[in-house]
């Protein structure tokens, strides 16, 4: 939607003032200020620097702040401590203890110091006004909620602030950044030569496998096949085979033997993985790939996403940029409690459905119907008839990117809402019975799988990483609103602090001992 410049607030129109506001916001939120050259987008994801340890001297009669978690505690000196621990403040007048990372309103920040509180549960302050010593010692049980990086996730806005920013209009000059974002998109797209190599490998493997199992079929699936894959990505293949006499593990082992005889390299059957696969490398094309067995629901999901991408080119542009942002900011690691690339693509489709740029294919008369693992997969797949569906919208990829992060930073109701591209709408958690944790499924950010509707793609997000995600959504929204060069700043890589070895290896941590 075009915004009349006359309706803009003064700080939105005044570019120098807006940039000054953004500088203050970055300092307040602790955002990185380093700029990166906007070359090939792959080059922006670099190595984390080694941070310098802080040596803190504690003056009597005041409070101190200990820096971010960096490394193990190195010991004590007279009147000094080498303190490398969590961000917390200890005002020790009258024996009070408070944490520095509280939300400004307090209502959304109550769990911000949960891990800090676990570490400092036995923190003791001796003396009335003159503090003699502070001892931190806490046994930390390792669990599935354990994360090695607690340096972020402490700056999620309160509900009041989110409500105030919800109706904030998009900056008037957002469209001038479109060329920069499109340049990033084009640098990520696989070349035609790479796509040809993928097809060549598929043909080669199909020929080798069909000699043993003539009725089997090999499918490309995942990002390499749904048109949302980056260049230089590994490829995923699914072997569809109807052999009731062999278990999936036996098929994997037999497949590895077959491939071993086919001049392929680095063949590894992984039978104990959650999804058993065979990994291999083709020396002729230089491609690596994983082959799974009968994961046909993933093949159908791949077709659905590929069909959506053909309706409007802006979906692919938006999804590539969002995925690149997620990789740069390290929020696309499901094993660390953040979201998969597949989930981010679903989130992009959902946004464009809300803006009437994309239709809801599963709500239209079905022209493609298949049942996979008792899941009814049906939708309208004659997408060539829908090429002009979103032609009424003049939204550029810059404006859509702004809308994406604005929605997830300030509009989405995390306590009640589920996004559903199956219905093209937002549905309630109550309707899905996703209001409580069941096993390891936490339902803190709810993204419905379009076919396996009981599957929440956000189920891996925990009480720590939901704050990281929301903080990163807000960071991106503020960059797109205020930063003078958002196509660079948005993708500045997140550099995690070095892990604390004792936290990773020990059951008990002596965090620090302070003598004043």
Beta strands, then each sheet from edge to edge (+ up, - down):
strand 1: 56-57
strand 2: 63-66
strand 3: 76-77
strand 4: 80-81
strand 5: 88-91
strand 6: 124-125
strand 7: 133-139
strand 8: 217-221
strand 9: 235-240
strand 10: 265-270
strand 11: 277-282
strand 12: 287-293
strand 13: 368-372
strand 14: 375-379
strand 15: 417-420
strand 16: 425-428
strand 17: 446-447
strand 18: 508-515
sheet 1: 1+ 4- 3+
sheet 2: 2+ 5-
sheet 3: 6+ 7- 18+
sheet 4: 8+ 9- 12- 11+ 10-
sheet 5: 13+ 14-
sheet 6: 16+ 15- 17-
end
